[in-house]
Amino acid sequence: MRMSKWKALLCLAAMLAVITGLFSGCQNAEEGESGDSGKTPVLTWWLIGSQPENLADGVEKINAYIEEKIGVRVNIKMASYSDWPDKINQLVNTGEKFDIMFTNETKYSRQVNQNAFADLTDLLASEAPALYKSIPQEVWEGAKINGRIYAVPTYKDSSLTQYWVFDDAYVQKYQINVAATKDFEALDKVFTTMKQGEGKSFYPLNLTQGDGFSGLLSDYDGLTLGLQPIGVRYDDANRRVVSVLEQEEVMDRLKMLHKWYGAGIINPDAPTQKDAVKGRAFFSAQGYPGAEVGWQVNEGVEKYDTVQVFGPLYTNGTIQGSLNAVSSNSSYKKEALKLLQLVNTDRKLRDMLAFGVEGTDFEYANSERTVVKRLTDTWQIGNYAIGSYFNLSTLSDAPADQWDQVKALNARAESSACLGFTPDIGDLSTELANCQQTWDKYRYELLTGASDPVKMVPQIVKELNQSGMDKIITAVQAQIDAYYQ
């Protein structure tokens, strides 16, 4: 009898050990896939855009493909266009775990100075040689900070070209000469005609707080400072760092915006509106040949007409306009690079990320599977943030040689006078942060026309100088002078 009790206790202990082992195994499968050898690495990738309702379905299919290809899985997390600046700051400042993160020139150099990103310079050659080879050397140069690479640039329309985009229905109705509408004075006449014809509740220029009027300051190289009120005019051979808001042509544009706001041409909630409405009659956007096809789908507009109003122009900022960085705290730096290599070189994966679920969101329109017809407009991850355009299928309504045209656009781009120069902001972080905080107080209203620039610009400049703008200008000017001596 005594032996039976001992046997029972031993059996119970054995059962507990098995259950504990199973539970531990489940924990390991969840946690980590983040650390255990033998488990499939799951990489967290933060991207920008509107989260698709069927994101989980799309990611499941992406993972089935990439796990077989390179032995990793991905967890895509989305930040909306309006939430992205704050969310990315939060990720970096709190040390929240991620593996890959979309960033751009407004954040990149600061995040590098915060040691948020891994130095990829040496890893690229050993872990992602095909990725390194797929991107031109001048684009890699534009992504460097102090001679080192901390992010993979998105090779696309890497030079800046600004377009004004008109709904063709209004073009026809009001007989607008789109090709001749290339400055604010011509645009003023068009907007006034449209407003008079469509009535009080119609806004020819519908703006959001995040963008304001896109391209308003394009002719000033922001030097990757991420602070719009400071820059060098792209064609200034003297490379003079200036207070951008005080420049005559900028003030003229700001005055016109304010006029439009007062006339009801701009929506009255522009300074607080976070997300753009669909079906806009007009907007300004950075683009490339054939980009209007994607805009038509996303906006739900039958046809857009475009006119190129600026560029193409290469700056460090345009090249750094879309980057994917690997976290310095990632346990999977090599795997992250292999994933980015696949994204930038594999057409099937690139299409899945850009267009969604095949059969639901898109279908191929040719037997070669290089032309796509979109079936929905709900998969809206920011395509420009994902990877190269040159391994991406074209949309069925776009020119067949669209990506060749974009490469040609890059080839004829003019270079900013400061191309290749990236300022060292290590000793200016406090001033930059203070200036950004000051600028954030005013920029939504200023860049949407809600505030009078004649009154507000002097006040903004005064507060910016109190926050250290004059010190930043002096320091960066000294660096430029030394760099180009």
C-alpha positions in Angstrom: 0.0 0.0 0.0 2.9 2.3 0.9 4.5 1.6 -2.4 1.3 2.5 -4.3 1.3 5.9 -2.6 4.9 6.6 -3.6 4.1 5.4 -7.1 1.1 7.8 -7.2 3.3 10.7 -6.0 5.9 9.9 -8.6 3.3 9.8 -11.4 1.8 13.1 -10.2 5.3 14.7 -10.2 6.0 13.4 -13.7 2.7 14.7 -14.9 3.4 18.1 -13.5 6.8 18.1 -15.1 5.3 17.4 -18.5 2.6 20.1 -18.0 5.3 22.6 -16.9 7.4 21.7 -19.9 4.5 22.2 -22.3 3.6 25.5 -20.7 7.2 26.6 -20.9 7.3 25.6 -24.5 4.2 27.7 -25.2 5.7 30.7 -23.6 8.9 30.3 -25.6 6.8 30.0 -28.8 5.1 33.3 -28.0 8.0 35.2 -26.5 10.1 34.6 -28.8 10.2 33.8 -31.4 12.3 36.7 -30.1 15.3 34.9 -29.0 15.2 31.2 -28.9 17.4 29.4 -31.4 15.2 27.1 -33.5 12.2 29.4 -33.4 11.2 31.5 -36.4 12.2 35.1 -35.8 9.3 37.5 -35.9 10.3 41.0 -36.9 8.2 44.0 -35.9 8.1 46.5 -38.7 6.5 49.9 -38.1 5.1 51.5 -41.3 3.0 54.6 -42.1 -0.4 54.8 -43.8 -4.0 53.8 -43.2 -4.3 50.4 -41.7 -6.2 48.0 -44.0 -9.1 46.1 -42.5 -7.7 42.9 -43.9 -4.1 43.6 -42.7 -4.0 40.3 -40.7 -5.0 38.3 -43.8 -2.4 40.0 -45.9 0.3 39.6 -43.3 -0.5 35.9 -43.0 0.0 35.4 -46.7 3.2 37.5 -46.6 4.5 35.4 -43.8 3.8 32.1 -45.6 5.9 33.4 -48.5 8.8 35.0 -46.6 9.2 32.2 -44.0 9.9 29.8 -46.9 12.2 32.2 -48.6 14.4 33.5 -45.7 13.1 31.8 -42.5 11.5 34.9 -40.8 8.0 36.2 -40.2 6.9 39.8 -39.9 4.5 41.7 -37.6 3.5 44.9 -39.5 2.3 47.7 -37.2 0.8 50.9 -38.7 0.9 54.5 -37.7 -1.5 56.9 -39.5 0.0 59.8 -41.3 -1.2 62.2 -38.6 -0.1 60.0 -35.7 3.2 58.9 -37.1 5.4 61.8 -35.8 4.3 61.4 -32.2 4.3 57.6 -32.4 7.8 57.3 -33.8 9.1 59.7 -31.1 7.4 57.6 -28.5 9.0 54.4 -29.8 12.4 55.9 -29.8 12.1 57.8 -26.5 10.6 54.9 -24.5 12.8 52.2 -26.0 9.8 50.2 -27.1 11.0 47.1 -28.9 10.9 47.0 -32.7 13.1 45.7 -35.4 12.5 47.9 -38.5 11.0 51.3 -38.7 10.1 53.7 -41.5 11.7 57.1 -40.9 12.5 60.2 -43.0 14.5 63.3 -43.1 12.4 65.0 -40.4 13.5 62.3 -37.8 16.4 60.4 -39.2 19.5 62.4 -38.1 18.0 63.1 -34.7 17.2 59.4 -34.2 20.7 58.5 -35.2 22.1 60.9 -32.6 19.8 59.2 -30.1 21.5 55.9 -30.9 18.1 54.5 -31.9 19.4 52.8 -35.1 22.0 50.2 -35.9 25.0 51.1 -38.1 24.4 49.0 -41.2 27.5 50.0 -43.2 29.5 46.9 -42.7 26.5 44.5 -42.5 25.2 45.5 -45.9 28.1 43.9 -47.8 28.0 40.7 -45.8 24.3 40.1 -45.2 22.5 42.0 -48.0 24.8 42.3 -51.0 21.9 42.2 -53.5 20.2 45.0 -51.7 23.4 47.1 -51.7 23.9 46.5 -55.4 20.3 47.3 -56.3 20.5 51.0 -55.1 22.8 53.5 -56.8 25.8 54.7 -55.0 24.6 58.4 -55.0 21.5 57.3 -53.2 23.5 55.5 -50.5 25.6 58.6 -50.2 22.5 60.7 -49.5 21.5 58.3 -46.7 24.7 58.7 -44.8 25.2 60.4 -41.5 28.8 61.2 -40.7 29.9 58.8 -43.4 27.9 55.8 -42.1 24.7 54.2 -43.2 22.0 53.8 -40.6 19.0 53.1 -42.8 18.1 51.6 -46.2 16.9 54.3 -48.5 13.8 53.6 -50.6 15.0 53.8 -54.2 12.1 55.4 -56.1 11.5 59.0 -57.2 14.4 59.8 -55.0 14.6 63.3 -56.5 11.8 65.7 -55.6 9.3 66.6 -58.3 6.2 68.5 -57.3 3.0 68.2 -59.1 -0.3 70.0 -58.9 -3.2 67.6 -59.4 -6.7 68.6 -60.8 -9.8 66.5 -61.0 -10.5 66.3 -64.7 -14.3 66.7 -64.1 -13.6 70.3 -62.9 -11.0 70.9 -65.6 -13.6 70.2 -68.2 -16.4 72.0 -66.5 -14.4 75.2 -66.0 -12.1 74.8 -69.1 -9.0 75.0 -66.9 -5.7 75.2 -68.8 -3.8 72.8 -66.5 -0.5 73.1 -68.3 -0.5 76.9 -67.8 -1.4 76.8 -64.1 2.1 76.7 -62.6 2.2 79.5 -60.1 0.0 80.8 -57.2 -1.4 83.7 -59.2 -2.7 81.3 -61.9 -4.0 79.0 -59.3 -5.8 81.8 -57.5 -7.9 82.5 -60.7 -8.7 78.8 -61.0 -9.8 78.5 -57.4 -11.9 81.6 -57.5 -13.7 80.4 -60.6 -14.4 76.9 -59.0 -15.6 78.4 -55.8 -18.0 80.8 -57.5 -19.3 78.0 -59.6 -19.7 75.3 -56.9 -20.9 77.3 -54.0 -20.3 77.9 -50.3 -19.9 74.3 -49.1 -17.3 73.5 -51.8 -13.6 73.9 -51.0 -11.3 73.8 -54.0 -8.3 73.4 -51.7 -9.0 70.9 -48.9 -6.0 70.8 -46.6 -5.0 68.9 -43.5 -2.9 70.0 -40.5 -0.1 67.6 -41.2 0.7 68.6 -44.7 -0.6 72.1 -45.2 0.0 73.1 -48.8 2.5 70.4 -49.9 5.6 71.7 -51.6 5.2 75.3 -50.3 8.9 75.3 -49.2 10.4 72.9 -51.7 12.9 75.4 -53.1 14.7 75.5 -49.7 17.0 72.6 -48.8 16.1 71.8 -45.2 19.6 70.2 -44.7 17.9 67.2 -43.0 17.4 69.3 -39.9 13.7 68.5 -39.8 12.9 72.1 -39.0 11.1 73.8 -41.9 11.9 77.4 -40.9 15.7 76.9 -41.6 17.2 76.1 -44.9 19.4 77.0 -47.9 17.8 77.9 -51.2 18.7 75.0 -53.5 20.3 77.1 -56.2 22.2 79.5 -53.9 25.8 79.1 -54.9 26.8 80.9 -51.6 25.0 78.3 -49.6 23.5 80.9 -47.2 21.5 79.4 -44.3 18.4 81.6 -43.8 15.2 82.0 -41.8 12.9 80.5 -44.5 9.6 82.1 -43.4 11.1 85.6 -43.9 12.1 85.1 -47.5 10.0 87.3 -49.9 8.7 84.5 -52.2 7.7 82.4 -49.1 5.8 85.3 -47.6 4.0 85.9 -50.9 2.8 82.3 -50.9 1.7 82.5 -47.2 -0.2 85.6 -47.9 -2.0 83.9 -50.8 -2.9 80.9 -48.6 -4.4 83.3 -46.0 -6.4 85.0 -48.7 -7.8 81.6 -49.8 -8.6 80.7 -46.3 -10.6 83.9 -45.8 -12.4 83.4 -49.1 -13.6 79.9 -48.2 -11.4 78.3 -50.8 -9.6 76.3 -48.0 -11.8 74.3 -45.6 -12.2 76.1 -42.3 -11.2 73.1 -40.2 -7.9 72.7 -42.1 -5.7 73.5 -39.0 -7.4 70.6 -37.0 -8.3 68.2 -39.8 -5.9 65.2 -39.4 -6.8 63.0 -42.4 -7.4 64.1 -46.0 -10.9 63.7 -47.4 -11.3 61.6 -50.5 -12.2 62.9 -53.9 -10.3 66.2 -53.6 -10.8 68.6 -56.5 -7.1 69.7 -56.3 -4.0 68.8 -54.3 -0.3 69.3 -54.4 2.0 66.3 -54.1 5.4 65.0 -54.7 5.1 62.5 -57.6 6.4 60.9 -60.8 5.2 60.0 -64.2 2.0 57.9 -63.9 1.5 58.6 -60.1 -1.9 60.0 -61.0 -3.2 56.4 -61.5 -2.6 55.5 -57.9 -4.0 58.9 -56.8 -7.2 58.2 -58.8 -7.7 54.9 -57.0 -7.0 56.2 -53.5 -9.1 59.3 -54.0 -12.0 57.6 -55.8 -11.7 60.0 -58.7 -12.2 58.9 -62.3 -9.4 61.0 -63.8 -6.7 63.4 -62.5 -4.8 65.8 -64.7 -1.3 66.9 -63.5 1.2 69.6 -64.1 4.8 69.5 -63.0 5.6 72.7 -61.0 9.0 72.0 -59.5 12.0 69.7 -59.9 13.3 67.2 -60.3 15.8 68.0 -57.5 18.2 65.9 -55.5 18.9 66.8 -51.9 20.0 64.7 -48.9 16.4 65.4 -47.7 14.8 64.0 -50.8 16.9 60.9 -50.6 16.2 60.6 -46.9 12.4 61.2 -47.6 11.9 57.5 -47.2 14.1 55.2 -45.2 13.8 51.9 -43.3 16.1 51.7 -40.2 16.9 48.7 -38.1 16.7 49.2 -34.3 20.0 49.3 -32.5 18.3 47.1 -29.8 17.0 44.5 -32.3 18.0 40.9 -31.7 17.7 40.3 -35.4 19.7 42.8 -37.2 21.0 40.4 -39.9 17.5 39.0 -40.4 16.0 42.5 -40.7 18.5 43.3 -43.4 17.6 40.0 -45.2 14.0 41.0 -45.1 14.7 44.4 -46.5 16.8 42.9 -49.2 13.9 40.6 -50.2 11.4 43.5 -50.1 13.6 45.5 -52.4 14.5 42.7 -54.9 11.5 40.3 -55.0 8.6 41.4 -57.1 6.0 39.1 -55.6 6.7 40.3 -52.0 6.8 43.9 -53.1 3.4 43.6 -54.8 1.9 41.9 -51.7 3.0 44.8 -49.5 1.9 47.4 -52.0 -1.4 46.1 -53.2 -2.7 43.7 -50.5 -4.3 40.3 -51.0 -4.3 38.8 -54.5 -7.8 38.1 -55.6 -9.3 40.4 -53.0 -7.4 43.7 -53.3 -5.8 43.2 -56.7 -5.3 40.8 -59.6 -2.7 40.5 -62.3 -3.7 41.9 -65.6 -1.1 40.1 -67.8 0.4 36.6 -68.0 3.9 37.8 -67.0 2.4 39.1 -63.6 4.0 42.5 -64.0 0.8 44.6 -64.4 -1.7 44.9 -61.6 -5.4 45.8 -61.5 -6.6 47.0 -58.2 -9.9 45.6 -57.0 -10.3 47.8 -53.8 -9.0 51.1 -52.5 -8.7 49.9 -48.9 -5.2 48.6 -48.9 -3.4 51.9 -48.2 -0.1 51.2 -46.5 2.2 54.1 -47.6 3.7 52.5 -50.7 6.5 55.1 -50.8 7.6 53.9 -47.4 8.0 50.2 -48.2 10.7 49.7 -50.7 12.0 50.2 -54.2 9.6 51.1 -57.0 11.8 49.3 -59.5 10.8 45.8 -58.6 7.1 46.8 -58.3 4.5 45.9 -60.9 2.8 48.8 -62.7 -0.9 49.5 -62.4 -3.0 48.7 -65.4 -3.8 52.3 -66.2 -0.2 53.5 -65.8 2.3 53.8 -68.6 4.0 50.4 -69.3 7.4 52.0 -69.0 6.5 54.0 -65.9 9.5 53.0 -63.8 11.8 53.6 -66.7 10.4 57.1 -66.8 11.0 57.5 -63.1 14.6 56.4 -63.5 15.0 58.9 -66.3 13.5 61.6 -64.0 16.2 60.9 -61.4 18.9 60.9 -64.1 18.1 64.5 -65.1 17.6 65.8 -61.6 19.3 69.0 -60.6 21.4 68.8 -57.4 21.0 71.1 -54.5 24.0 73.3 -53.8 24.3 71.4 -50.5 23.9 67.9 -51.8 26.2 65.6 -49.8 26.3 67.8 -46.7 24.6 66.6 -43.5 25.1 68.8 -40.5 26.4 67.5 -37.2 23.5 68.3 -34.8 24.9 66.6 -31.8 25.5 69.9 -29.9 22.3 71.4 -31.2 19.8 68.9 -30.0 18.4 71.1 -27.3 18.0 74.1 -29.6 16.4 71.9 -32.3 14.0 70.4 -29.9 13.0 73.8 -28.5 12.6 75.3 -32.0 10.5 72.3 -33.1 8.2 72.8 -30.1 7.8 76.4 -30.9 7.2 75.7 -34.6 4.6 73.1 -33.7 2.6 75.7 -31.9 2.1 77.8 -35.1 2.7 75.7 -38.2 -0.7 74.1 -38.5 -2.5 77.5 -38.8 0.3 79.1 -40.8 0.7 76.4 -43.5 -3.1 76.0 -43.9 -3.7 79.8 -44.3 -5.6 80.2 -41.1 -3.3 82.8 -39.6 -2.2 86.1 -41.1 1.6 85.7 -42.0 2.1 89.5 -41.8 1.2 89.4 -38.1 2.3 85.9 -37.2 5.7 85.4 -39.0 7.5 88.1 -37.0 6.1 86.6 -33.8 7.1 83.1 -34.8 10.6 84.1 -35.8 11.0 86.0 -32.5 10.1 83.0 -30.5 12.2 80.7 -32.7 15.2 82.9 -32.1 14.5 82.8 -28.4 14.4 79.0 -28.7 17.8 78.9 -30.4 17.2 79.3 -34.1 19.8 82.0 -34.6 22.3 79.7 -32.8 21.4 76.8 -35.2 21.8 79.0 -38.2 25.2 80.3 -37.1 26.5 76.8 -36.3 25.2 75.1 -39.5 26.6 78.0 -41.6 30.0 77.5 -40.0 29.9 73.8 -40.8 28.9 74.4 -44.4 31.7 77.0 -44.9 34.2 74.5 -43.5 32.8 71.6 -45.6 32.9 73.5 -48.9 36.1 75.5 -48.3 
